[in-house]
Amino acid sequence: MQRVLPETTLEKNMMCMGAVFIEENFLLDDLYEIIGSDLVEGQELAEDVKEQVLEEVGEYFFRLDMNWGDEIKADCIEILQDYWGVKSREDALKNLEDIRQQGHRVKFNVLRGIVPADGNLDHHTLEKFKQVFTFDFSEDKPAQISDEDIRKLAQWFQRTHRFLGQHGILAWDAARFVHLARLSFVAGYLNDNEAWAEILKMAPIANDKFHDWMEFSQSFLIGRTFWSGSEDPLVKKICERLLGHPASPWNFYPLS
């Protein structure tokens, strides 16, 4: 029998990091209909009630099969192929290893280290920033981007200094890692033991690195913007819901 639910607090904390991708399906309101009557602001839950509430939270947000299993297998296979370039078990493991070793955070940190936290950007700084940013590790030739766009991007990196701690966009990589492990499990590329083992490999890198879920969400959102090239109001709204919704798993599993 496959194990689709986390058993340890560490596993649950890691699954919480993937909650943004799960809440894309707007599950919090459905979950609240089940557990909302037990949630009274300022009132601590009795142990037996708390256990039932946490079980429901887990069913909605922690399952490896995302509560759909084989019903979404074909969709997961397509998503993995189209967005991750994953077509096999070997591809899945390689992508997971890549995120664990460097992800998007390594290049981000290099670029962020080039620009000062504030002040003017001189020609030398912008040239160095452009050289690093336009270097594509998968091709021999650099990407084309205007000097004005480089300046705007470097200024955006300057602004991120106000919102990010020392771990940069680690939250974005951690969330992607958990979601990729889930997708690979549902697609049949990883079995349950392999999926949990992979998730736990990311734990020493991501667990206990953020003071709270607010810091985590800022790291996630800036990482996503770095990846996509633009902010997504819907994703920001999802993070806000997870931070403020009474049924959010982030309320029950604090980061510190």
Summary of the structure (lengths in Angstrom):
residues: 256
radius of gyration: 19.7
end to end distance: 33.5
largest distance: 63.3
contacts: 754
relative contact order: 0.17
helix: 67%
strand: 0%
